[in-house]
């Protein structure tokens, strides 16, 4: 921790948590700010190498990331993979809003977003007793 620089670095299996959300990486760098009372708070966390963000709904992996504590948005780059249940999306850049649970994934100039989607079993299939729209009877 460097007080004069308002900076702390964690190396190894570094983990930062906020509520049910967890950010893990090989290196986490926390940038601090001071409020009007002079109390320090984390304003931004930079993540490097083997990044994994775990939320109640999804797991997001990448090679680099920046988490803005005020907005709750993590911006991730480098081989981004978003997994939700059995479904997976792959891209180059993502914005993950940890406050709302909404993730946006973008491709690079060379390639787009790719996805693997696994349908839930027996939902909306004729003959299983469920309406075709997947709703309730």
SULVEN-V161864 format. One line per field, one symbol per residue. psi: psi as a letter, one per 30 degrees, with the letter a starting at -180 (. if undefined). A space follows every 10 residues. Layout:
psi: ???
This chain:
psi: kjeffhkkkk lbikkkljbg kkkklekkjk kllkafggkk lkfkkkkkkh kkkklfflkk kafklkjjee fgkkkkljhk kkkjbfkkkk afklkjjfef gkkkklllfe lakkljkjkk kgkgkkfgfk lffgal.
